[in-house]
Amino acid sequence: MEHNKTTRVVVIGTGFVGSSYSFALLNQGITDELVLLDVNKRKAEGDAMDLNHGMPFGSPMKIWAGEYEDCKEADIVVITAGANQGPGETRLDLIEKNAKIFKSIVGEVMKSGFDGIFIIATNPVDILSYATWKYSGLPMERVIGSGTILDTARFRFLLGQYFNVDSRNIHAYIMGEHGDTELPVWSHANVGGKPISSYFEDHKEGRSLEDLDKIFINVRDAAYDIIERKGATHYAIAMGLLRLTRAILRNENSVLTVSTLLKGEYGLNDIYIGVPAIVNSNGIREVLELSLSDEESQKLHHSAEVLRKAMGPIK
């Protein structure tokens, strides 16, 4: 995108995730314009007022509560609207209600003449990303789900904490469904380039391989643990959405684990699922196809199968 072009992000849904993401955008000054849309217009207006009052401490931006027609000039539309996961509910439990909500939202956005990139954060994110791609008619590279971007961040944080290494120097991916069937890609996990297996061997005093299994379980079940304590998860996913937004608006060609359509990669077709991909101003530039171990490949296929079976309301 040209540097002198005014950038606009529209956020649809000003609940916990939408408002946390908007606050993060104000703090980091990534876009020139931020439009807030919500079925509860007064909530969107209140958020816009509150954010604007923080402007003297943040970055100059234009922020307002808007309408669907404001999507016409948007570079990115981020959808965080929909029913939330309640205590004990899985993300897949939300499919039917959120698919209906999305059909209406995506229809309204496209009616505006929108020609940018969708970022989907609402759960179940893989299925709703596929639905958005179908409902919008946009090319697949311009419909991106947040996928396992958050799970990967949790994984890196917990591994960093365990080995006492800055989590930004831990490189490790969670792939698959953003949910119960996701998998850790141990075969490509490393600490500053050194494989986790050999780093573990060199630092195994007081540590055991079972600890690594527990780390993954804590990653996979983190949302349940947080929802049980405070009712919702929103700060970390807001930061993940911000990272994705920056990669797009600044044409960064960043590798992020997002939900995107597979067309033969990993032996999978016609499904949105979390995989590492290169993201730039055109959206998904390329899916990175890692060589997985047999066990990892089987787990990824199992994850895809679970998603495929759950997609009835969309298909």
N, C-alpha and C positions, 0 to 999 in steps of 0.2 A: 504494500500500500504506500502511496506517495506520502512523504513526510508532511507536506503542507495541507493534506486533506483533513478535514474535521472528522474525528472518529466518534461513533455513537454506539453505545451498548444499551440494549433494552432488557430489563429484567422482568419476567412475568412470574409473579408470585412473591409477595413481600413478607413471607413467614420467616421462621428462624434462619433458614439457609439464604433466602433472597436478601434479607436485611443485613446479615453478616457479610455476605459477598459485596453488597453495596458499600458497606462501611470500609471493607478492605480496599475496594476500588478508590474510594475517596482518599484513603491514607497513602496509596501508592501512585496515584495520579496517572493511571495507564490510559484513560480515555478522556476525550474532551467533553462528551455529553453522556449523561446517564438518565435513562427514562425508566420510571417505575410504573408497572401495571399490576393491578390486583382486582379481583372480583369485588373486594371491599375497597372502593375508591378512597374512602376517608383514611384508611390505614396507609395506602400508598401516599396520599397527600401529607399525612403526619410524618412518615419516614422522610419524604423529600424535604419538608421544613426542617426536621431535626438534623439531617445531613448537611443542608445548606448552612445551618447555624455553626457547623464545625469548619466551614470553608476557610475562615481566617487562620486556622491551625493546620490546614491540609493543603491540597493542590487546587489551583483555580479550575473549576469545572462548571458546567451548566447541568443542574439536576432538577428534574420536575416529574410530577405524577402525570402520565400521559394516557393516550388512547392507542388502539391498535394501528391507526394510520401513521403513528410515529415510527412504526417498524419499517416503513418504506425506505427511509434513509439510513437504517441501522446497518452496521458492519456485522454485528453479532446480536442474536436474540438468545438469551439464556432462560431456559424454562426450569423453574424450581417449584411451580405450582402443583397441587395435587394432594391427595390424602396421604398423611404421614404414617410411618410404621409405628404401631403402638406396642406396648410391652408384650412380649411373647409372640408377636406377629412376625412372620418372615417377609422379606421384600416381595416374594412372589405372591403373597396373599393380597397384594394391592392391585394386581393386574387389571381386573375388570373395571373397577371404579376409575382408575387413572387413565385407562385407554379411552374411555368415553370423554373424560375431561380434555384429553390431548387432541382428540379428533376436532373438537370445537376450537381449541386454542390455535392449533396449527392452521386450520381453515381460515381463521380471522387474520392471522399473521400473513399468510400467502395472499389473501384478498387485498392487502395493503400495497402489494407490489414488491414485497421484500425479496432481495436478491443477495443476501449475505450468508452467514454461517450460523447454524443452530448449535448451541451447546445444551445438552440435556442433563439435568441433575436428579430429576424425580425418579423414585424407585417404583418398580424394578427397572433400573436404568438401561439395561441391555435391551429389554423388550420394548420399552418406550422410545428408545433411540431408533430401533427398527421401525416402530409405528410412525415416528416423525418422518423418517425417510420415505416411507410409503405414502403417508398423508400429504407430504409437501411436494413430492415430485422432483425435489432437488437432487443433484448428483450425490452419491454416497459420501464423497470426500467433504461435503459441506454440512453433514449432519454427524455430530460427534457427541458421544456419551461420555460422562465423567469416568465411566468404567471402573477400573481398579486403581485409579490415580491415588485415591485416599488409602486403599489397602496397602499399596506399595509404600506410601509415606509412613504408615503405621509400622510396616515391616522394617523399613530403614531406621526408624526411630528406635524401635525396640532392640534391633541388632546393635545399633550404635551404643545404646545404654548398656547392653550386656557386655560388649567388648570394650567399653569406655573409649569409643572413637566417635568423632563428629559424624552425625548421621548423614551429612552432605557428602561424606567420603565413603559411605557404604553404598554399593551398587547392587541392588537386588530387586526382583520383580515379583509381584503377585499377578497371576493371569487367570482368565476364565470369567465366570459369572461374578458380578459384584454381589456376593452372597455366600450361601453355605457350601457351594461346590467349588469355590475358588481354590487355587493351588499355589504353593510357593515354588519358585523356579530355583531350587538349590544349585542346580548344575551351572548356573550363570551368576550366582551370588559371589561378590568379592568385596574385600576391604582394600580400597585404594589400588585395585588391580590384582591383589593376591586372593586366589580362590578361598572361600570361606572354609572349605575342608582343611586346607593346609594352614590357614591362619588359626583355626581351632586347634589343630595338632600342636602348633607352637605355643599356644596360650591355654592349654587345657587344665592347668592346675586349678582344682576347685570347680571345674565345669564338667558337664556331661552332655552327650548327644541328645539325651531326653530333654535337656533344657531348650535345645533348638526346636524340638517338636512343640514344646509348650509355648515358645515365642510365636510360632505360626498359629496355634489355637487361639492365643490372645489377640492376634491380628484378626482372625476370621470372626471371632465372637465379640470384638470390641464394641460394635454398635449396640448389641444386646446389653452389654455391661453399662454403657453410658446411658442408654434409654432408661434402664432400670433405675439409675441414680438421678438423672435430671430431665428425663422425658424426651430428649431429642439430641441428635448430634448435628452441629452446624458450623463451629469455628474452623475445624480442619478441612471440611469439604469446601467451605468458602475460600480458603487459601488455595486449595487444589484448583478450583474454578478460576481463581485469579491467575494462577500460573498458566493455565491453558489459554486464558484470554490474552495474556502478555505474549505467549508464543505466537498467537495469531496476529495480533495488532502490530507486533514488532517484527514479524516475519523471521522468527528465530530459528526455524528448522530444529526444534527441540524434540528429544525422544521422551515421550510420555506414555504411560499405560492407560490408553483410552479405549472406549467401546467403539468399534468401527466394523463395517461390513467386511466379512472375509469372502474372498472369491477364489478359493482353492488353497490359500495359505493354511499351513498346518493340517491339510487334508479336509478343511471345512468350507462349506459353501452356504450362501444365503442366510447368514446369521450375524448379528451384532454381538460381540463378546470382547472382553478386556484383553488387549495385547499391546506390546510396545509398538509405537508408530511415530513417524517423524511428522511434526505439525508445524505448518507455516501459514502465511497469509491466505493461501488457497484452501486451508483446512488440512486434511490428511494428505501428505505428500506420498507416503509409502508406509506399508506395514512391514515391520522388521520380522523376518521369519528366523527365529532362533532354532538351533538344532537342540531339541529337547531329548531328555532321556526317555526310554520306553515308558517308564512309570509316569513321567510328567505328561507325555503325549496321551496316554490312556486317560489320565485324570482330566486333561483339557477336553478330550472327546466326550467324557462322561458329563462334564459341566455343560458342554454344548447340547448334549442330548436332553438334559434336564430343562434347559432353556427352551429348546425346540418343542418339547411336550407341553410346556406352560404357555406357549404362544397362541393357543386356540382362539382366544378373544380377538387377537389382532388379525390372524390369517382368515 
